[in-house]
């Protein structure tokens, strides 16, 4: 950790004219962490809420370019754990509660990052699904659930050509994630044929023999590091790895494999080129202008942030034509989420506090500095000046009498509320990562009700890390509209204003389910245990997470996964389904075996084989805009497996996005692979 980046491998000095400039590994998945002149992009959960592959990849490209411009070799993201627990602190870092949506978002993000010449790192492999006791808990998961739910996004990461994986902090079936030979060697490196390297998360390497289990790089190297970034001098690898290799405990071939895998990613994305802006590891002090620490890499990425922020905003309710706003006579903005924090956007270390607009959650490996932070009050005031609209505001969540009184007789009252979470570090609000409940922070529910009692055109805007229980106010007759804006990054104000005024017709869709009651979700946070106790977390719900559970148990949610309204309306027609002729002639025997309903033999790369993932069927239909304004829609394709399969009632297997003018009909095609129609059969037929 002694260097510009959060993780550094120093240069190898030239020997016989050959050398290597080292590696700079840096957070975060939404921007270059702990740096200036950078962009804070929308969180992963917002990227998923767009359901738009173009925007997701564009976000990845932009993040990659900023890391490259700072001399970073490895961007430690994306994160693609599943939203098994709606309270889990790091859910917002990932892409939601469905493995297919998460897998596609991870795939596009990785392609984007690595097209910029930066290595991506898929994390955390695997089952790091809560922050409580994350280092002292065992996620106990059956093989079928592991493959179909939690491993699928990582499989797609391998297919995207990701150079590195980060193993998880937790134990998996009673074995530490970073020395779990079943998951690292058998599933990842054999079944998925991953050719890159596996690195540990910080301080979770537990033994030298983890190298045999599949770990290729230990970070930060030293077993312990002090607050100044200085190491203990001891390492599970280093001299210990050398000794175990010399005495034959660990084969030399394994050490060669570790080094080869690490170097392969460096070559794969072109970092051996002379033009790549490597960090000068011999000149690392923060105030040293000779380094690239002062390089401005923002470019025009604020445009990308603004577009994704608008495209990820989900319209949940819109009664009496409340939205879009049409030159209202007067507006009032209420709630501290509408404006700036008291001490600017970077008041709290790792963003571990909530004051003002919520642009991202918190965490040491999840966040980026907000070089700029546009707020709704600022953006709406600018728009109101053009419309000659009178604007009032109250940036206080707890002065309920004033909040209600100031809303009286306003054309519309906009109430801004939020809910935060983050990594397992205690925030200034006393939260330790996971949310123990699913309610708005700082009295948000009471604030909404106080305003709605005094204004019959109350519009609620929610910036949240995930789902909330909104039953206290969602059916209030004076609440005419609700916009779910997630964590939109540095252009939060402009993004929400674009949607409020109809410059962007809402096209976002929920990447998770919003329940009526917290008890409606299938899994619970697990507490208790003190080191060295290992807390057992049993994934007894199996395949039934999020909407799959609601469907299977016939539970009516408040807003279902994939839900989102528009300012226009769409009609689907002319559905046809047809087979596509296989073009993988060399693997005809595997296709014939699959079509006969037999299990696939597990060999190296069997789960990522081309024949399994090539388009096998196509679904075509038309989407017509039957409304009066231009808008985008997100067609979603779900597969209903037969009852004997043991699958959930409906499973997402395809989606796309379309943009349609009023009266226009647009043809749509979604393809399905053999993998989309497959399920895990156990015990496997082994080779």
TORKE-26582 format. One line per field, with one value per residue (C-alpha): y, z, x; residue in three letters. Coordinates in steps of 0.02 Angstrom, whole numbers. Layout:
BEGIN
v <- (Y  ...)
w <- (Z  ...)
u <- (X  ...)
aa <- (ALA  ...)
end
This chain:
BEGIN
v <- (0  112  202  307  168  68  -82  -73  -196  -104  -110  -249  -164  -209  -365  -394  -252  -321  -259  -230  -66  -145  -138  -3  -71  54  66  106  32  204  313  329  325  452  559  734  789  632  593  509  401  331  176  1  -14  136  62  -92  14  81  -95  -18  -110  41  153  18  -9  179  197  61  144  311  236  142  297  392  250  239  426  414  273  137  -39  -130  -54  -155  -182  -217  -298  -422  -505  -537  -437  -586  -472  -306  -233  -285  -136  -156  -200  -32  -69  -215  -234  -292  -450  -555  -658  -630  -440  -435  -545  -437  -277  -353  -412  -240  -151  -263  -243  -55  -44  -159  -73  78  -24  -54  -224  -254  -359  -460  -465  -539  -722  -780  -762  -602  -557  -460  -346  -403  -530  -532  -602  -727  -801  -950  -940  -1117  -1140  -1294  -1328  -1294  -1126  -1081  -1112  -1041  -886  -831  -896  -843  -661  -721  -843  -696  -602  -741  -735  -548  -583  -510  -517  -540  -599  -547  -687  -652  -601  -732  -921  -1028  -1192  -1179  -1141  -967  -891  -859  -1038  -1127  -1250  -1305  -1130  -1065  -1213  -1325  -1203  -1045  -1109  -1277  -1268  -1084  -1096  -932  -890  -737  -717  -724  -595  -583  -441  -343  -446  -603  -718  -849  -964  -995  -1151  -1040  -1036  -1220  -1187  -1060  -891  -805  -638  -586  -406  -298  -424  -396  -486  -323  -140  12  175  247  107  25  -164  -286  -364  -533  -613  -776  -770  -692  -790  -916  -957  -972  -1090  -1201  -1209  -1254  -1393  -1465  -1422  -1307  -1357  -1234  -1256  -1177  -1024  -1008  -1021  -882  -764  -808  -772  -602  -551  -616  -482  -347  -401  -437  -255  -182  -114  -167  -23  124  249  180  310  203  270  323  211  296  463  430  573  654  830  776  860  739  602  591  620  794  742  797  644  705  748  772  623  730  705  516  536  648  532  376  468  510  340  250  350  243  322  222  328  467  513  655  696  768  738  803  978  1108  1281  1275  1440  1392  1250  1206  1084  1002  888  897  776  919  1024  1028  962  1085  1057  1009  842  761  801  620  499  364  457  375  500  571  759  835  750  564  530  365  252  232  120  117  21  86  274  419  602  716  845  927  887  960  963  964  1136  1209  1126  1160  1343  1361  1285  1388  1550  1509  1468  1615  1490  1544  1422  1400  1271  1197  1089  1017  847  876  1044  961  1110  1224  1088  1073  1259  1306  1179  1261  1332  1285  1216  1064  1011  906  804  729  583  456  298  253  101  43  -62  -133  25  125  285  448  401  244  122  -19  -58  -160  -76  -155  -90  -34  140  313  400  556  546  535  451  581  721  653  638  813  889  780  836  1015  997  893  884  810  729  616  591  448  429  258  118  -10  -49  36  -2  145  86  231  352  273  267  442  528  689  601  612  551  454  451  322  395  278  343  450  520  694  758  707  876  889  707  720  889  814  684  801  917  783  818  633  519  394  228  156  -7  -78  -200  -269  -292  -163  -262  -210  -280  -317  -491  -527  -551  -729  -698  -611  -530  -648  -574  -640  -727  -668  -717  -854  -909  -934  -877  -996  -917  -1049  -1007  -1111  -1008  -1085  -1017  -913  -740  -577  -588  -777  -796  -676  -772  -943  -894  -789  -633  -469  -340  -153  -134  -286  -317  -240  -114  64  187  309  474  378  203  51  -98  -264  -372  -508  -623  -763  -889  -983  -1090  -1032  -1156  -1201  -1139  -1229  -1380  -1448  -1473  -1556  -1705  -1591  -1507  -1674  -1734  -1574  -1586  -1762  -1695  -1773  -1693  -1605  -1680  -1562  -1526  -1372  -1232  -1337  -1200  -1064  -1169  -1080  -1209  -1178  -988  -958  -896  -1048  -968  -797  -708  -569  -444  -262  -122  21  190  217  379  558  582  503  377  224  54  -100  -262  -405  -590  -720  -909  -1022  -1191  -1347  -1383  -1539  -1435  -1361  -1187  -1030  -989  -856  -823  -672  -728  -578  -392  -246  -63  27  209  243  396  417  302  214  24  -43  -225  -309  -470  -554  -711  -856  -978  -1160  -1103  -996  -1154  -1259  -1302  -1384  -1573  -1656  -1764  -1714  -1840  -1826  -1855)
w <- (0  -6  -169  -267  -281  -149  -206  -290  -362  -386  -549  -589  -643  -818  -828  -994  -1066  -1004  -859  -803  -741  -606  -571  -496  -428  -381  -323  -358  -467  -493  -516  -473  -285  -178  -327  -389  -562  -579  -609  -485  -597  -557  -448  -520  -463  -572  -721  -701  -683  -859  -931  -1075  -1135  -1232  -1079  -966  -1084  -1108  -920  -918  -1058  -968  -801  -890  -976  -813  -730  -880  -877  -696  -737  -655  -722  -631  -590  -445  -511  -560  -411  -455  -298  -295  -193  -86  62  26  179  127  134  -33  -141  -230  -290  -392  -524  -434  -386  -544  -607  -791  -776  -666  -786  -936  -843  -786  -962  -1039  -899  -917  -1106  -1081  -949  -1041  -1209  -1125  -1089  -906  -825  -741  -583  -555  -371  -247  -293  -211  -90  -3  25  188  283  460  511  334  384  509  420  308  163  148  -28  -125  -292  -401  -319  -330  -517  -570  -459  -385  -511  -668  -671  -646  -790  -899  -835  -898  -1065  -1072  -1054  -881  -828  -641  -503  -321  -204  -65  115  186  198  70  137  285  182  164  -3  -51  -20  -80  -206  -263  -317  -374  -460  -506  -550  -601  -681  -746  -780  -832  -908  -830  -893  -786  -604  -438  -307  -127  -51  77  227  188  133  270  223  101  41  -31  -183  -210  -192  -334  -263  -378  -291  -110  -73  -1  17  198  326  419  370  484  457  360  234  299  301  437  330  343  205  174  3  -21  73  136  -42  -91  54  17  -166  -122  -5  -133  -40  -181  -358  -454  -598  -490  -453  -640  -673  -546  -628  -803  -761  -686  -834  -960  -912  -929  -1108  -1150  -1132  -1209  -1055  -1126  -1250  -1229  -1231  -1076  -935  -800  -623  -571  -418  -369  -349  -255  -131  -153  -178  -310  -473  -569  -548  -642  -482  -542  -716  -758  -831  -823  -1008  -1045  -940  -849  -1003  -979  -794  -830  -963  -856  -706  -806  -891  -724  -640  -619  -623  -495  -484  -589  -551  -627  -751  -613  -717  -821  -747  -866  -815  -640  -555  -397  -327  -157  -128  43  123  144  -2  -118  -82  -35  125  256  219  36  -52  22  205  262  238  115  102  269  314  239  229  73  -93  -90  -244  -186  -35  73  84  73  -90  -163  -178  -267  -229  -297  -394  -430  -357  -442  -329  -373  -295  -404  -564  -535  -495  -662  -752  -651  -703  -884  -841  -720  -585  -403  -304  -114  -12  158  174  342  372  550  551  507  547  431  298  296  302  165  50  62  -102  -202  -377  -328  -176  -212  -62  -73  42  43  122  136  169  136  176  348  424  549  476  569  585  684  545  520  338  320  351  497  425  255  295  235  337  442  463  279  298  423  310  162  264  337  164  86  223  159  -30  -147  -279  -180  -284  -195  -258  -179  -185  -110  -106  -128  -90  50  134  77  139  263  120  -54  -61  9  -110  -112  -169  -356  -417  -357  -442  -387  -429  -345  -332  -488  -458  -486  -600  -485  -496  -685  -707  -598  -674  -848  -794  -693  -841  -974  -1063  -1030  -1036  -893  -957  -801  -729  -554  -538  -379  -295  -178  -51  54  212  256  308  129  74  85  179  340  406  520  679  824  845  908  840  821  802  623  593  482  344  262  90  120  -3  -144  -314  -242  -217  -250  -381  -398  -215  -230  -382  -304  -140  -225  -127  -204  -199  -196  -355  -446  -517  -691  -656  -721  -795  -940  -996  -1145  -1173  -1272  -1352  -1397  -1542  -1670  -1558  -1649  -1587  -1705  -1697  -1762  -1853  -1755  -1830  -1709  -1818  -1721  -1566  -1646  -1528  -1377  -1455  -1495  -1318  -1248  -1360  -1297  -1120  -1059  -940  -1013  -973  -866  -948  -954  -1017  -1027  -950  -1066  -1225  -1383  -1427  -1260  -1277  -1463  -1515  -1529  -1534  -1575  -1513  -1623  -1596  -1624  -1498  -1538  -1452  -1426  -1329  -1377  -1338  -1388  -1264  -1227  -1169  -1098  -1168  -1048  -1090  -955  -975  -888  -857  -832  -652  -639  -671  -497  -571  -511  -600  -712  -747  -839  -992  -1108  -1123  -1238  -1253  -1390  -1426  -1515  -1584  -1561  -1679  -1732  -1728  -1700  -1733  -1589  -1585  -1428  -1445  -1323  -1304  -1251  -1086  -1060  -1065  -960  -777  -660  -642  -491  -469  -625  -751  -738  -878)
u <- (0  153  119  -3  -130  -220  -116  55  179  345  440  562  722  786  890  980  878  712  607  429  352  245  59  -51  -216  -351  -530  -668  -804  -883  -729  -545  -539  -444  -397  -431  -492  -598  -782  -898  -1008  -1180  -1170  -1183  -1363  -1406  -1316  -1425  -1583  -1556  -1572  -1474  -1320  -1255  -1257  -1185  -1039  -1015  -1003  -869  -771  -775  -722  -584  -519  -508  -412  -296  -267  -211  -90  -195  -168  -308  -477  -546  -721  -854  -936  -1072  -1133  -1320  -1445  -1493  -1525  -1611  -1521  -1345  -1230  -1142  -1292  -1284  -1108  -1176  -1311  -1467  -1558  -1560  -1411  -1452  -1468  -1313  -1217  -1258  -1215  -1049  -1011  -1038  -945  -792  -789  -797  -660  -540  -568  -486  -330  -366  -384  -552  -571  -729  -774  -812  -802  -916  -1065  -1007  -1191  -1188  -1070  -1108  -975  -910  -740  -810  -961  -986  -1107  -1173  -1241  -1293  -1210  -1362  -1398  -1215  -1209  -1377  -1381  -1216  -1089  -1181  -1122  -943  -963  -1014  -862  -749  -839  -805  -618  -595  -413  -434  -549  -552  -600  -723  -696  -814  -802  -895  -961  -841  -685  -611  -658  -476  -422  -579  -511  -683  -733  -563  -484  -630  -770  -677  -518  -577  -763  -762  -586  -531  -356  -320  -269  -360  -313  -368  -464  -365  -306  -407  -266  -258  -114  27  -61  -198  -83  -120  -306  -303  -250  -124  -94  -108  -153  -85  57  99  -8  -37  -14  -16  -107  40  34  191  193  238  372  288  186  96  177  349  482  354  302  486  520  370  421  601  547  424  264  207  261  370  248  113  221  257  70  34  160  102  -80  -37  69  -58  -185  -52  -19  -202  -258  -99  -13  154  139  258  114  27  42  121  134  309  329  492  404  244  222  50  123  247  199  310  182  18  -81  -132  -190  -368  -454  -635  -651  -839  -892  -1018  -1127  -1120  -1160  -1309  -1381  -1363  -1435  -1591  -1602  -1590  -1729  -1885  -2058  -2159  -2317  -2392  -2572  -2672  -2534  -2424  -2269  -2190  -2194  -2263  -2205  -2282  -2324  -2232  -2127  -2059  -1915  -1912  -1783  -1595  -1575  -1627  -1473  -1289  -1214  -1157  -972  -973  -988  -831  -860  -852  -707  -759  -927  -972  -1107  -1265  -1288  -1365  -1395  -1352  -1246  -1168  -1160  -1005  -853  -664  -667  -830  -822  -739  -717  -851  -752  -919  -1089  -1241  -1395  -1581  -1607  -1470  -1532  -1718  -1684  -1595  -1743  -1867  -1783  -1823  -2004  -2024  -2072  -2064  -1954  -1951  -1855  -1825  -1668  -1719  -1797  -1852  -1943  -2109  -2224  -2125  -2115  -2304  -2338  -2216  -2300  -2471  -2538  -2383  -2416  -2313  -2213  -2059  -2001  -1825  -1782  -1641  -1572  -1388  -1279  -1103  -954  -921  -851  -953  -1027  -1050  -1233  -1187  -1230  -1106  -1139  -1298  -1464  -1556  -1719  -1779  -1841  -1790  -1655  -1674  -1862  -1900  -2070  -2131  -2070  -2167  -2326  -2309  -2297  -2432  -2552  -2538  -2515  -2622  -2486  -2342  -2205  -2079  -1901  -1803  -1614  -1581  -1454  -1593  -1775  -1870  -2035  -2141  -2311  -2331  -2359  -2364  -2555  -2583  -2706  -2605  -2446  -2466  -2295  -2143  -1973  -1844  -1674  -1550  -1371  -1344  -1170  -1104  -1244  -1387  -1476  -1471  -1525  -1680  -1726  -1718  -1846  -1957  -1979  -1994  -1830  -1802  -1953  -1928  -1863  -1780  -1843  -1819  -1673  -1750  -1919  -1995  -2097  -2244  -2163  -1983  -2038  -2093  -1912  -1845  -1681  -1633  -1475  -1379  -1306  -1204  -1040  -872  -701  -651  -833  -892  -1071  -1167  -1273  -1379  -1446  -1602  -1705  -1603  -1653  -1793  -1719  -1810  -1949  -1926  -1977  -2124  -2187  -2163  -2248  -2384  -2336  -2394  -2254  -2279  -2175  -2108  -1936  -1929  -2067  -2065  -2189  -2171  -2246  -2313  -2385  -2329  -2415  -2334  -2395  -2350  -2247  -2155  -2026  -1909  -1754  -1585  -1475  -1319  -1157  -1042  -1016  -868  -975  -1125  -1113  -1133  -1284  -1365  -1332  -1410  -1563  -1591  -1600  -1438  -1314  -1163  -994  -891  -724  -614  -723  -880  -989  -923  -923  -979  -1111  -1196  -1201  -1226  -1400  -1514  -1686  -1753  -1908  -1974  -2115  -2157  -2169  -2289  -2291  -2477  -2455  -2422  -2236  -2071  -2005  -1900  -1960  -1873  -1945  -1906  -1912  -1948  -1942  -2068  -1988  -2097  -2145  -2036  -1879  -1879  -1853  -1943  -2107  -2027  -1844  -1773  -1674  -1673  -1702  -1668  -1710  -1807  -1845  -2009  -2097  -2286  -2379  -2219  -2197  -2021  -1971  -1879  -1778  -1713  -1608  -1596  -1453  -1454  -1382  -1537  -1643  -1525  -1528  -1404  -1419  -1337  -1241  -1146  -1089  -900  -775)
aa <- (UNK  UNK  UNK  UNK  UNK  UNK  UNK  UNK  UNK  UNK  UNK  UNK  UNK  UNK  UNK  UNK  UNK  UNK  UNK  UNK  UNK  UNK  UNK  UNK  UNK  UNK  UNK  UNK  UNK  UNK  UNK  UNK  UNK  UNK  UNK  UNK  UNK  UNK  UNK  UNK  UNK  UNK  UNK  UNK  UNK  UNK  UNK  UNK  UNK  UNK  UNK  UNK  UNK  UNK  UNK  UNK  UNK  UNK  UNK  UNK  UNK  UNK  UNK  UNK  UNK  UNK  UNK  UNK  UNK  UNK  UNK  UNK  UNK  UNK  UNK  UNK  UNK  UNK  UNK  UNK  UNK  UNK  UNK  UNK  UNK  UNK  UNK  UNK  UNK  UNK  UNK  UNK  UNK  UNK  UNK  UNK  UNK  UNK  UNK  UNK  UNK  UNK  UNK  UNK  UNK  UNK  UNK  UNK  UNK  UNK  UNK  UNK  UNK  UNK  UNK  UNK  UNK  UNK  UNK  UNK  UNK  UNK  UNK  UNK  UNK  UNK  UNK  UNK  UNK  UNK  UNK  UNK  UNK  UNK  UNK  UNK  UNK  UNK  UNK  UNK  UNK  UNK  UNK  UNK  UNK  UNK  UNK  UNK  UNK  UNK  UNK  UNK  UNK  UNK  UNK  UNK  UNK  UNK  UNK  UNK  UNK  UNK  UNK  UNK  UNK  UNK  UNK  UNK  UNK  UNK  UNK  UNK  UNK  UNK  UNK  UNK  UNK  UNK  UNK  UNK  UNK  UNK  UNK  UNK  UNK  UNK  UNK  UNK  UNK  UNK  UNK  UNK  UNK  UNK  UNK  UNK  UNK  UNK  UNK  UNK  UNK  UNK  UNK  UNK  UNK  UNK  UNK  UNK  UNK  UNK  UNK  UNK  UNK  UNK  UNK  UNK  UNK  UNK  UNK  UNK  UNK  UNK  UNK  UNK  UNK  UNK  UNK  UNK  UNK  UNK  UNK  UNK  UNK  UNK  UNK  UNK  UNK  UNK  UNK  UNK  UNK  UNK  UNK  UNK  UNK  UNK  UNK  UNK  UNK  UNK  UNK  UNK  UNK  UNK  UNK  UNK  UNK  UNK  UNK  UNK  UNK  UNK  UNK  UNK  UNK  UNK  UNK  UNK  UNK  UNK  UNK  UNK  UNK  UNK  UNK  UNK  UNK  UNK  UNK  UNK  UNK  UNK  UNK  UNK  UNK  UNK  UNK  UNK  UNK  UNK  UNK  UNK  UNK  UNK  UNK  UNK  UNK  UNK  UNK  UNK  UNK  UNK  UNK  UNK  UNK  UNK  UNK  UNK  UNK  UNK  UNK  UNK  UNK  UNK  UNK  UNK  UNK  UNK  UNK  UNK  UNK  UNK  UNK  UNK  UNK  UNK  UNK  UNK  UNK  UNK  UNK  UNK  UNK  UNK  UNK  UNK  UNK  UNK  UNK  UNK  UNK  UNK  UNK  UNK  UNK  UNK  UNK  UNK  UNK  UNK  UNK  UNK  UNK  UNK  UNK  UNK  UNK  UNK  UNK  UNK  UNK  UNK  UNK  UNK  UNK  UNK  UNK  UNK  UNK  UNK  UNK  UNK  UNK  UNK  UNK  UNK  UNK  UNK  UNK  UNK  UNK  UNK  UNK  UNK  UNK  UNK  UNK  UNK  UNK  UNK  UNK  UNK  UNK  UNK  UNK  UNK  UNK  UNK  UNK  UNK  UNK  UNK  UNK  UNK  UNK  UNK  UNK  UNK  UNK  UNK  UNK  UNK  UNK  UNK  UNK  UNK  UNK  UNK  UNK  UNK  UNK  UNK  UNK  UNK  UNK  UNK  UNK  UNK  UNK  UNK  UNK  UNK  UNK  UNK  UNK  UNK  UNK  UNK  UNK  UNK  UNK  UNK  UNK  UNK  UNK  UNK  UNK  UNK  UNK  UNK  UNK  UNK  UNK  UNK  UNK  UNK  UNK  UNK  UNK  UNK  UNK  UNK  UNK  UNK  UNK  UNK  UNK  UNK  UNK  UNK  UNK  UNK  UNK  UNK  UNK  UNK  UNK  UNK  UNK  UNK  UNK  UNK  UNK  UNK  UNK  UNK  UNK  UNK  UNK  UNK  UNK  UNK  UNK  UNK  UNK  UNK  UNK  UNK  UNK  UNK  UNK  UNK  UNK  UNK  UNK  UNK  UNK  UNK  UNK  UNK  UNK  UNK  UNK  UNK  UNK  UNK  UNK  UNK  UNK  UNK  UNK  UNK  UNK  UNK  UNK  UNK  UNK  UNK  UNK  UNK  UNK  UNK  UNK  UNK  UNK  UNK  UNK  UNK  UNK  UNK  UNK  UNK  UNK  UNK  UNK  UNK  UNK  UNK  UNK  UNK  UNK  UNK  UNK  UNK  UNK  UNK  UNK  UNK  UNK  UNK  UNK  UNK  UNK  UNK  UNK  UNK  UNK  UNK  UNK  UNK  UNK  UNK  UNK  UNK  UNK  UNK  UNK  UNK  UNK  UNK  UNK  UNK  UNK  UNK  UNK  UNK  UNK  UNK  UNK  UNK  UNK  UNK  UNK  UNK  UNK  UNK  UNK  UNK  UNK  UNK  UNK  UNK  UNK  UNK  UNK  UNK  UNK  UNK  UNK  UNK  UNK  UNK  UNK  UNK  UNK  UNK  UNK  UNK  UNK  UNK  UNK  UNK  UNK  UNK  UNK  UNK  UNK  UNK  UNK  UNK  UNK  UNK  UNK  UNK  UNK  UNK  UNK  UNK  UNK  UNK  UNK  UNK  UNK  UNK  UNK  UNK  UNK  UNK  UNK  UNK  UNK  UNK  UNK  UNK  UNK  UNK  UNK  UNK  UNK  UNK  UNK  UNK  UNK  UNK  UNK  UNK  UNK  UNK  UNK  UNK  UNK  UNK  UNK  UNK  UNK  UNK  UNK  UNK  UNK  UNK  UNK  UNK  UNK  UNK  UNK  UNK  UNK)
end
